[in-house]
Amino acid sequence: MDRTGDYADLHVHTTASDGVWTPAEVVRMAGAADLKAIGIADHDTVDGLTAAVAATAKNEVEIVPGVEINTDYRGRGIHILGYYFDPDSSVLTAKLAQLRQARRERIEKIVLLLQDAGIRISREHVMRLAGSGTVGRPHVARALIELGLASSVKDAFSRFLVQGRPGYVERYKITPAEAVSVIRQSRGIPVLAHPGSAGMDELIPELLPHGLLGIEVFHPEHDAAATRRYARLAREYGLLITGGSDAHGPDYRSPTTVGTYRVPYSYVEAMRDKKAEIDRAAPLRLSAKLEEEE
């Protein structure tokens, strides 16, 4: 992709969830890649944002606050990204806490199933790999690699962790509409993440009434045809365009690094403009409600 001008990578994971780089390392990598901004979008947590912002003191990289929420739609996994939300939102805080607890319970069930299958894996091993971050199946996969039972995260998933394999456990399910609503209630910008991976484009118009505001058009799982299709759909529905590397680390199922996929910085400015519009509208809605009560 063209690397001239001001660019941003709006989808990066850290050790706060299932990435292998700390927030500070991600910021340094963004600076080395000449990115003007980077979106920290960890799964079901915003814990990496404070450390990322602190790291910008040594690196002139703007942090775009984000989160990625896993949801279910007709039996398929759908991810919803949220940007520029209110960090003090009780709605978002409560939902993310619920999702993290469900993740921990799922991992415990996965470990027990693998143990029943004769695999000598322990909960302590998996949690050590997760550290203080949000635990997920990639941490189980890395434990299996360390035990010599898989050659890569992708291999571990295909042999042990997907449906039909000994360590498969269904995730706690919320709908994409619920995730979009939570982000909107938190004054954030909900974006449908990498829609090409699910191939369910009919979901886009269904989410509009719930407050969807963007589509992740640029992503490693989108070929040129998919990128053109989602750019067209974004224009058709009047949605913001975002994109990024979805970087987790070199051992992830589809390894990319920070800045591999990037979007013009003008997309960040468009999101900030939308955020300002949301913030301006919120007091008006509150005033109208108070007038009705009076």
N, C-alpha and C positions, 0 to 999 in steps of 0.2 A: 504494500500500500504506500501511497505518497507520504513521505515523512517531512515535507517542507511546511513551514508555517506553524501555527499554534494548534496543538492537538491534545486530546484527552482519551484516556482509557477508563471507561465508566463501569467496569465490572471486574473487580479483583478481590480475591479471597486471601485471608491471613490466618495466622495460628489462632485467632479468636474463634474460628470455626474449623474448617477442614483444609485450610491452606498450609503450606510448609514454611512460608516466610512470615516473620514477625511484621507487625505494622510498620516498624521503623525500616526494616529491610525493603518492604514494598515501596515505601516512599523514596528510599535511596535508589532503587531500581527505576522508579519513574523519572527521577532526576537524570539518571544516566541515559535514559531513553529519550531525553529532551521533551518530556511531556509537560504541558502547562498545568494539567489537572488530572487527578485520579479519583475514581469512585471506589470507595471501600464498601463492598456489598457482601458481608458475611452472612451465612445461613442462620436465620432466626436469632441474631444477636447484633448489638451495636457496640459491644465491648471493645472492639479494636479501634474505634474512632478517636478516642482521647489520645492514645499512644501515637496514632498516625498524625494527628494535628501537632502534637509535641515535636515530632520528628521534622516537621516543616521548618523549624527554626534554623536547621542546617541545610535545608534543601528548598529551593524556591518552587515548590509544587503545591498547588491548591487542592485541598481535600473536599471532595463532593460527598457528603454523608449519605450512606445508602444501607440497605438491608435486602436480603433475598429470602422470601417466604415460600416454602414448599407447600403445594396444594394438590388436590385431586379433582379431576374432571372426567367423568365417565370412565373411570378406571385407569386414566393416564396421569402421569405426573406433570403438573404445570407449575412453573415458577413465576412468582410475581416480585418484581423489584420495586423498592420504594426509595425515593430520593427527597432530600430537603424537608423531612418530617420534623415535627416538634420533638426534640429529644426528651422533653419532660411529659410527653403525652402518657397519661395513665392507661389509655386504651391500648396503645402500642406496647407499653411496658408489660401489661398483664398478659397480652396475647403471646408475646415472645417468651415470657416465662413459662407459660403453659406449653408452648411448642418445645422448649428445651427440656422440660420435664418428660414430655412424651418421647423425646429422642433418647434420654437416658434409659427409660423403661424399655424401649425397643431394643437398645443395645444389650441390655441384660438378658432379654429373651433370646436374642441372636446367639450370644455366648453360650447360653444353656443348651440351645439346639445343637450347636457345633460340638459341645462337650458330649452330648448324647450320641453324636455321630462318631465319637472316638477321637476328636481333635483336641489336643491338649492346649487349649487357649484359656486365658483367664480374664475376668472383668478388670482386674488390676492392671494387666498388661495393656489392655485397650485404653483404659482411662489414663494411664501414664503417657501414652502417645497423644491423647487429646489434651493433656495438660489442663490449663485453666479454661480452655476454649470449649465451644459447643461440640459435643461428641457426635459422630456420625459414622456411617458404614465405611467411609474411607479409612477411618482409624482401625476398624476391624481388619480391613484389607491389608493395612500396613503391618498389623500384628501377624497376620498369616504369612506375609513375606518374611518377616523376621524369624518365624518358625520354620522357614524353608518349605512352606506348603504352596507358595505361589511365586511367580516370577515378576509380577507387576500388579498394580492396583486393578487394572483391567482384567488380568488373569484371575485374580482373587474374586472379583465380582462375578465373572462368568462361571466359575467353578463352585462357588460357595454361597453367594449373597443375592442372586437374582431369583425370581420366581421359579419354583421347581427344583431349586438347589437346597442343600441341607440347612443353610443358615438364613433362609428367607423368612422375614416377618413383615407383615403389612405395616406401613407407617400410620401414625395418627392423622386423620384426614380432616382438613378444612377445605372449603371450596375456594376457587379463584375469586369469586364475587366477595366472599367474606374477607379475604386478604386485601383486595382493592378497597373495600369499605373501611377496614381498619386504618389503612394508610391515609385515606382521604379524611377520616375523622381526626387524624393526627396532623392535619394540614400538610400532608406530603403529596408527592407526585407518584402515582402507581404506574408501572410500566410492565407490559407483558414481556417476560424474558424469553429469548431464543425460541420463538414460536415454531420455527422449522423443525425443532427436535420432536415436537409432539404431532405436528401436521394436522392440527385441528383449528383451521382458520375461522370456522364458524363461531368460535369462542369470542373473537374480537368484537363483533357487534353486540353479542350478549353481555359483554362487560361494560359497554358504554354507559348504560343507565346507572350502573353502580359507581361510575366515576373514573374509569380507565382514562389515562391521559397520554400514554406513550407506548411505543413498540420498540423493542431492541432489534434493530434492523441488521446491524453489523455484528457478527458472531462467528467463531470458528466452525460451528455446525451448519452455517448457511453458505451454500455455494452461490455463484454469481446470480443464478436464476432466482434463488430464494431471496437474496438481498434485494433484487429488483422488485420482486413481488411484494415484499413487506414495506419497501419504500413507497410503492404505489398505494398500498392499503393505508399506510400512515397518512399520505396526502388525501386519500379519498375520505377518511374519517376525521381529518383535522387533528391528528395526533402528533405528539412530539416524536422525534427520532433519536434513539440512543444507540450505543454499541460499545463493545469492549472485548477483551481477550478471555474473560472468564478464567483467568489464570489462578491455578491452585498450586502448581509446582510440577517439577519434571516427572514425578512418578504417578501423576494423575491419569485418569482414563483417556483423556484427550489433552496431552501436555501442551501448554502454551506458556509464554512468559509475559511479563508485564510490558505492555506497549505493542505486542504483536498485532493486535487489532486496535485501531484507534479511530476516533471521529473528530471532525473539526471542533475547535473550542467554541464556535458559534452555537453548537448544540447545548453546551453548558450554559451559555448566556440565555438561550431560549428557555431552559429549565428555570433559571433564576428569575426570569421575567414572569413565568407562570407561577412560581412560588410567591412573588410579590403580589400578583393578582389574587391568589388564594388568601394571602394575609390581609389584603385590603377588603376582601369580600366578607371575611369572618366577622368583623365588628358590626358590619351592616346587618348580617343575619341575626346577631345577638340583639342589636337595637330594635329590630323589627319584632322579635319575640317579646322583648320587654314592653314595647308599645302595646302589643296584643294583651299582655297580662294586666296592664294598667286600664 
